Amino acid sequence: MANSDSSTNPSLVDDDDPSRRDVIVIGAAAFAAIGGAAVLWPLLDQMNPDASTLSLASIDVDLAPVEEGQAITVMWRGKPIFIRHRTAEEVEAAKDVKLADLPDQLARNANLADTAPATDENRAAADKEPWLVMIGICTHLGCIPQGQAVGSYKGEYGGWYCPCHGSQYDTAGRIRKGPAPENMYIPPYAFTSDTKIKIG
Amino acid sequence: MAHESTYTPSTGIERWLDTRLPIPRLMHDQFGVFPMPRNVNYWWTFGAILSFMLAVQIVTGIVLAMHYQPTTDGAFDSVEKIMRDVNWGWLLRYAHAVGASMFFFAAFIHTFRGLYYGSYKAPREILWMLGVLILFLMIATAFMGYSLVWGQMSFWAVTVITNLFTSLDTLIPGLGTTLVQWIWGGFSVGEPTLNRLFALHYLFPFIIAGVVILHIWALHIPGSNNPTGVEVKTKSDTLPFHPYFTIKDGFAVVLFCLLFGVFLFYAPNYLGHTDNYIPANPLQTPPHIVPEWYFLPFYAILRAIPDKLLGVVGLIGAIVVLFFIPWLDTSRIRSVSYRPIFKWFFWLFVICCLALGYFGSQAPEGWKLLWGRICTFYYFAFFLIIMPVVGLIEKPKRLPGSITESVLGKKDTSASGGNA
C-alpha cells in the first residue's frame, strides 16, 4: 500500500508471461523427481546379491566315486545340486515318455536354448546320458525333493518326490504330477574331463 | 463423536502446557471424559488388550534383540543361549513367542467382533481399513520374527513363502526370480536374508504402533459402535471413558493375562512346532511343513487352489478382500443381532475359518483337500456374494429406539416387559 510503484515492488509486477514461471516450476519438479529416483535406486539395489555372493559362481565336482545307481548332492550358490548317475533302466524309462505327456515340455536347461524340448537327451549331460545334473529345488515353492538317498521314496515315476506339497518328478527330473509348474532346472555346467564337471 | 473440549487447566503448569503442547487436554478429552456407549459388552475390551499385547511384544522384543545374533551361524545358538544362559532369558523369549500367539488370538476376536456388530459401516470405514492394515502388518511382522529363530521350520517357512513370488514368472518370465533374489540378497535364503528380516522385524512394530494411533484417532471421530449398532443420540446413551471403561478394560486385560500366563508358564511350546528346535538345514526339507497356528487358515487357502499363481492370489486376496467389506455389505443394519438371515451365514463363516485352520494343519489329500476347497470357496463367497445379496433381500428385526432404551427398556412399556 505504501509503495504502489510496480517497478520497485516485485509482488505487484503484472506478469503477462506465465510461461516463464511454468518453466521454473516444471523444471524444479522434474529435477526433484529424477533426483529422488536416483537416491532411491541405491537404497533398493543394496538388497540385491552382493559382490561376494556373485563371486561364488562356480565349483568343481569329481564324479569318479559315484557308481551307477548312486546320486550325490553338492552345494552351488547356496542351492543343492542333484547329480545322479542313472541306471540304464532309468534312462530308458525317461526316454520312453512322450513329450505330450509332460506338464512342462521345455528342457529348462541353462546350457541349451530356452525353447529346447524336454527330451531326455536335452535334460541329461551332453553325450553322457547316464548323468543328470540339476538344481534340486522343487519348482513349486522351493522345497528339496527326496529321492537322492538309495532307500528314499522316489515317487510314482522313480525320480524325486517333494514332501511339501506332493510334486512328483521322473528319472529325468521332469515334473509329472502335483502342483509344481516346471521341470527342475539344469544349471550351467560342463565336463572338464571324463569324470570331472564344473558347475557355474 | 467429536465433542467440545471440557478441559479446564487447574494448575499453573497445566495452563502453561495448554498453550504450548496440550497433552493434558488431549488425555482429558480422549481418554478421560470421552463418551462411550453405555451398552458396550466385553467384546469391546479387546482394543485395550491388543494395545497391551503390542506393548508386551515391543518391550520383550527390544530386550531379546540385546542378546540375539542375526547370523546363520549364530542365530540358533544365540536363541538357545537366551534360553539357558541369559538372566530371565527363558521368560523373555517365551513371553515374546507366546505373546505373538496371544496377540493374534486377540486380534482375531477383535476382527470378528467388528464383523458381527458391523463396526466397518459408515462412518467407520477408514477405522476398519486401518485395522485390516494393522492385521496385515502383524502378519508380516510375525512371519519375519519366526524366521529369526533359524530352526528348520523358520528356514523352510521363509523359503516357501518367499518362493511364492516366483509365481510372477508365469506373468512375465524372470520377474519373480529377479524379485525373489532381491528379497534374499542371494540365490537362496541365507545370511543376507536373515539380516534384513531382523532389521525389518525390529522396524515393523513401530509402524504398527503408528497405525494404531491413526486407528484410535479414526475411532474417536465417530466414537465407538455398540452391540445394537444404533448411534448415540443423547447424553444418557453414554458414560465417560474414565472411570467406567478404564476399569472394565483393565479388568479384561487382567483376565487375558491369566490365559497368557497359563500358556507362558505351563505350556510355552504347545503352540509352536518341535521341528523348530532343529537348526536350519538348507539341504533337508522337513517332511511336513506347517506355519504357526495363526496362519493356518491362510495356508489352507494357498494349498486348496491347485494353480501356483492363483494360490498366491487367493492367499493375499483373503486379506485384501477385508478392505472392501464396508462397500460389499449392502445392509443398512450394523449389528448381526438384528439380521435374521445374515446371522446364519455369519456363524457358518466363523465355523469355516476354524475349519480352514484345521485343514491348514493337515496334509492336503483326499476329503481334507476337498473340504479345504469348499471352505475356501465359502470364505470368498461370504464376502463377495452373500454380503451384497443378503443385505438386499433381508428384512431386519426392529431396532431399539436408542441405546438407553435397549438397556433400560421403554419407559411406557416397562410394566409389560419383554421388548426386544
Interface residues (C-beta under 8 A of the other chain):
Chain A: L44 M47 N48 P49 D50 T53 T73 M75 R77 G78 K79 P80 H140 L141 G142 C143 I144 P145 Q146 C162 P163 C164 H165 G166 P179 A180 P181
Chain B: W156 T159 V160 T162 N163 L164 T166 T170 Q181 W182 I183 W184 G185 G186 F187 S188 V189 G190 P192 R196 P282 L283 Q284 T285 P286 P287 H288 I289 R303 P306 D307 K308 G311 P364 E365
